[in-house]
Amino acid sequence: MGDINQLIYLKTLVPAVDGPILEIGSKDYGSTSSFRDTYRGVEYVGLDMEAGPGVDVVADLTQGTGALPCEHFALGICCSVLEHVRRPWVMAEHITSLIRPGGTLYMSVPWVWRYHAYPDDYFRFSWRGIEELFPAFTWDHICYSTNVPEEIIPIPLDQPGVDNQMALMADTPGGKRKYLPYLMVNMLDTKSR
């Protein structure tokens, strides 16, 4: 389950998929957009750590892949999940093992965001951090999104300070202070090996 900008990003860049889809963190909490509705007619597996609406398989990807077949999925979707994982490097290895060679992974993680425990909140990620966690993938279409609908900003890799350009200055009792908006990093990649 994702926010409106995550849904727009995915529908724009991956309008159709030829093969099974795995959504990691699929539990519907009632306030998110459904990716499942976008991809009708293909095998779609919603995975989460606990049962609930939108969940087909209950598993903890920091403990293994359970009964999920390795190198099976043509598309993996992981939005707003990795920050809630105590050992994201372990989960990244297991996600990588589930995507087939030539398959696609859509990753969306917070870069600048408030603390939000579901069940807890551990990390924030830069796009470079995601590259390091998923070395088997070739990343493309790296963008920031904000909490404003349809505000999706490409991150030019030769000028990665676009987030700083989005900062606002505000008067405070101590003087001027710079504030960044809420920013999610959105990345799409292909598994090369």
C-alpha positions in Angstrom: 0.0 0.0 0.0 1.3 3.4 -0.9 0.6 7.1 -1.0 -0.8 8.9 -4.1 2.6 9.9 -5.4 4.0 6.4 -5.1 1.0 5.2 -7.1 1.4 7.9 -9.7 5.1 7.1 -10.1 4.5 3.4 -10.5 1.6 3.7 -12.9 3.5 6.1 -15.0 6.8 4.1 -15.3 5.4 0.6 -15.0 1.9 0.6 -16.6 1.9 -3.2 -17.2 3.8 -6.2 -16.0 4.4 -9.5 -17.8 4.7 -11.8 -14.8 3.9 -12.2 -11.1 4.1 -9.2 -8.7 5.2 -9.2 -5.1 4.1 -6.2 -2.9 6.1 -6.0 0.3 4.2 -4.3 3.1 0.8 -4.8 1.6 -1.5 -4.5 4.7 -4.2 -2.0 4.1 -4.4 0.4 7.0 -7.3 2.3 5.4 -5.3 5.5 4.5 -3.2 4.3 1.5 -3.5 3.7 -2.2 -3.8 0.2 -3.6 -1.3 -1.0 -6.1 -3.2 -4.3 -6.6 -6.0 -2.5 -8.4 -3.4 -1.3 -11.0 -2.3 -4.8 -12.0 -5.3 -7.0 -12.7 -5.0 -10.2 -14.6 -1.5 -11.2 -13.3 -0.5 -13.2 -10.2 -0.3 -10.7 -7.4 1.1 -11.6 -3.9 0.7 -9.2 -1.0 3.2 -9.9 1.7 3.3 -8.4 5.2 4.5 -9.3 8.7 0.9 -9.7 10.0 -2.4 -10.8 8.6 -5.0 -8.2 7.4 -6.7 -6.7 4.4 -4.5 -6.9 1.3 -2.2 -9.6 2.8 -1.9 -12.9 1.0 1.3 -14.2 2.7 2.4 -13.5 6.2 6.3 -13.6 6.4 9.1 -11.6 7.9 11.7 -11.0 5.2 14.4 -10.4 7.8 14.0 -14.0 8.8 13.9 -15.6 5.3 11.6 -15.8 2.3 9.3 -18.5 3.7 7.5 -20.5 1.0 7.9 -17.7 -1.6 9.8 -19.0 -4.7 13.2 -17.5 -5.5 13.7 -15.5 -8.7 10.0 -15.8 -9.4 8.6 -12.2 -9.4 8.7 -9.9 -12.4 8.0 -6.8 -10.2 8.6 -6.2 -6.6 7.0 -3.2 -4.9 8.3 -2.0 -1.6 7.0 1.4 -0.4 7.4 2.9 3.0 8.6 -0.3 4.5 12.4 -0.4 4.8 12.5 2.3 7.5 10.5 0.1 9.8 13.0 -2.8 9.5 15.7 -3.4 12.2 18.1 -5.0 9.7 17.3 -3.6 6.3 20.4 -5.1 4.7 19.1 -8.6 5.5 15.7 -7.8 4.1 17.4 -6.3 1.0 19.2 -9.6 0.4 15.9 -11.6 0.7 14.0 -9.2 -1.6 16.8 -9.5 -4.2 16.5 -13.3 -4.1 12.8 -13.1 -4.9 13.1 -10.9 -8.0 13.9 -12.8 -11.2 16.8 -11.7 -13.5 15.5 -8.9 -15.7 12.8 -8.2 -13.1 12.0 -4.8 -11.7 12.0 -3.5 -8.2 10.2 -0.3 -7.2 11.6 1.1 -3.9 10.2 4.1 -2.1 11.7 5.2 1.2 11.7 8.3 3.4 14.6 10.7 3.2 13.1 13.5 5.3 10.1 12.4 7.3 8.6 12.5 10.8 9.0 9.6 13.2 6.2 7.1 12.6 6.2 3.7 14.4 4.6 0.8 12.5 5.6 -1.1 14.8 8.8 1.1 15.1 10.8 3.5 12.9 14.6 3.0 12.6 16.1 4.5 9.4 16.0 7.2 6.7 17.6 6.4 3.3 19.3 8.4 0.6 19.2 7.1 -3.0 22.9 6.2 -2.6 22.0 4.1 0.5 19.5 2.2 -1.5 22.0 1.5 -4.3 24.4 0.0 -1.6 21.6 -2.2 -0.2 20.7 -3.5 -3.6 23.9 -4.0 -5.6 22.3 -6.6 -8.0 20.1 -3.9 -9.5 20.7 -1.1 -12.0 18.7 1.9 -10.7 16.9 4.4 -12.9 14.2 7.0 -12.6 15.4 8.3 -9.2 13.0 11.0 -7.9 11.9 12.7 -4.8 8.2 12.9 -4.0 6.6 15.1 -1.4 3.3 14.9 0.5 1.8 17.2 -2.2 -0.1 15.2 -4.8 1.7 15.0 -8.1 4.9 16.7 -6.8 7.5 14.3 -8.1 11.0 15.8 -8.7 13.7 14.0 -10.6 17.1 13.8 -8.9 19.8 14.6 -11.5 22.7 12.3 -10.6 25.2 15.0 -11.7 23.4 17.5 -9.4 22.2 15.5 -6.4 21.5 18.6 -4.2 18.0 19.2 -5.6 16.5 18.5 -2.1 18.5 21.5 -0.7 17.0 23.7 -3.5 13.6 22.8 -2.2 14.3 24.0 1.3 12.3 26.9 2.7 13.7 29.6 5.1 11.6 30.6 8.0 12.0 33.2 10.8 12.4 31.7 14.2 13.2 33.3 17.6 16.8 32.3 17.0 17.0 33.7 13.5 16.4 32.2 10.1 16.2 28.4 9.8 16.1 26.1 6.8 13.4 23.5 6.6 13.2 20.7 4.0 9.7 19.4 3.0 8.8 15.8 3.6 10.7 13.9 0.9 10.4 10.3 -0.2 13.1 8.7 -2.5 11.5 6.8 -5.3 13.7 4.4 -7.4 13.0 1.9 -10.1 15.5 -0.7 -11.1 16.2 -3.9 -13.1 17.9 -6.9 -11.6 21.0 -7.5 -13.7 22.2 -10.7 -12.0 
